Amino acid sequence: MTKITPDDVTKVAKLARLEIPEDKLETYANQLEKILNYVAELEKIDTSNVIPTTRAVEVINMTRDDVVEITEI
């Protein structure tokens, strides 16, 4: 994996319009590199037999009939 540098963090921060203090650039570079290395590890996992899904738990919309009710205010 390519080493993430403080300059890389500065470029990404500029694109995202974020202000990052100079003393945090090295910290963020290390954290970002760890995240990208973890993602690279996840990419090695065979997911060919996994059904694509949008959420971990199926959500069912509960609906009711749209009935007009006359009320007195």
Secondary structure as GFF3:
##gff-version 3
##sequence-region A 1 73
A	DSSP	alpha_helix	6	15	.	.	.	ID=ss1
A	DSSP	three_ten_helix	22	24	.	.	.	ID=ss2
A	DSSP	alpha_helix	25	43	.	.	.	ID=ss3
###
